[in-house]
């Protein structure tokens, strides 16, 4: 069974923040590589949402390390849907991470 990824407002906002950081500090190739990685991971999650480890079991939040600086958190919300929660920059203070 295939799942559908739902982009939350927080996921859109944090993805855009990370892209903006890349625009300021890296080249176009780095941005394209990052976006390719995001697409690959989301496609994989839609095929198998349990592919990445559970971060918080009580509400089925999973954690996917995209690269050493950015982690995607997502939640399985139904037998056919996952919510992309946030693209967390690991350089931020972890106490600010709210899921």
C-alpha positions as CSV (number, residue, x, y, z in Angstrom):
1,X,0.0,0.0,0.0
2,X,1.3,3.4,-0.9
3,X,1.0,6.4,1.5
4,X,0.5,10.1,0.7
5,X,2.8,12.7,2.2
6,X,1.0,15.7,3.6
7,X,3.1,18.8,3.8
8,X,2.4,20.7,7.0
9,X,2.8,24.4,7.2
10,X,5.8,23.9,9.5
11,X,7.4,21.5,7.0
12,X,7.1,24.0,4.2
13,X,8.4,26.8,6.3
14,X,11.5,24.9,7.6
15,X,12.3,23.4,4.2
16,X,12.3,26.9,2.8
17,X,14.5,28.2,5.6
18,X,17.0,25.5,4.9
19,X,16.9,26.2,1.1
20,X,17.5,29.9,1.9
21,X,20.5,29.0,4.0
22,X,21.9,27.0,1.2
23,X,21.3,29.9,-1.2
24,X,23.3,32.2,1.0
25,X,26.2,29.8,1.8
26,X,26.4,27.2,-0.9
27,X,26.2,26.8,-4.7
28,X,23.3,25.7,-6.9
29,X,24.7,22.2,-7.1
30,X,24.3,21.8,-3.3
31,X,20.8,23.1,-3.4
32,X,19.9,20.7,-6.2
33,X,21.5,17.8,-4.4
34,X,19.6,18.6,-1.2
35,X,16.3,18.8,-3.1
36,X,17.0,15.5,-4.9
37,X,17.6,13.9,-1.5
38,X,14.4,15.3,-0.1
39,X,12.4,13.9,-3.1
40,X,14.1,10.5,-2.8
41,X,13.4,10.3,0.9
42,X,9.7,11.3,0.6
43,X,9.2,8.8,-2.2
44,X,10.7,6.1,0.0
45,X,8.6,7.1,3.0
46,X,5.4,7.0,0.9
47,X,6.3,3.4,-0.1
48,X,7.3,2.4,3.4
49,X,6.7,4.8,6.3
50,X,8.5,2.5,8.7
51,X,11.7,2.7,6.8
52,X,13.2,5.2,9.2
53,X,13.4,4.7,13.0
54,X,10.7,5.8,15.4
55,X,11.7,8.9,17.3
56,X,8.7,9.0,19.6
57,X,6.6,5.9,19.8
58,X,3.5,7.3,21.5
59,X,2.4,9.3,18.4
60,X,4.4,7.4,15.7
61,X,6.9,10.1,14.9
62,X,9.8,9.0,12.8
63,X,13.2,10.5,12.2
64,X,15.1,10.6,8.9
65,X,18.6,12.1,8.8
66,X,18.8,13.8,5.4
67,X,22.4,15.0,5.9
68,X,24.6,15.9,8.9
69,X,22.7,19.2,9.3
70,X,19.1,18.5,8.5
71,X,16.7,15.8,9.9
72,X,13.2,15.2,8.7
73,X,10.6,14.3,11.3
74,X,7.3,12.8,10.1
75,X,4.3,11.1,11.6
76,X,2.1,8.2,10.3
77,X,-1.4,9.5,10.8
78,X,-3.5,6.9,9.1
79,X,-3.2,3.7,7.0
80,X,-2.8,5.9,4.0
81,X,-1.2,9.2,5.1
82,X,1.9,10.6,6.6
83,X,2.5,14.2,7.8
84,X,5.8,15.8,7.1
85,X,6.3,17.7,10.4
86,X,9.6,19.6,10.1
87,X,13.0,19.8,8.5
88,X,15.0,20.4,11.6
89,X,18.4,22.0,11.3
90,X,20.6,20.1,13.8
91,X,22.6,23.3,14.5
92,X,19.6,24.8,16.3
93,X,19.1,24.3,20.0
94,X,17.2,21.0,20.4
95,X,15.0,22.4,23.2
96,X,13.2,24.3,20.4
97,X,12.2,21.2,18.7
98,X,8.5,20.7,19.2
99,X,6.6,17.9,17.4
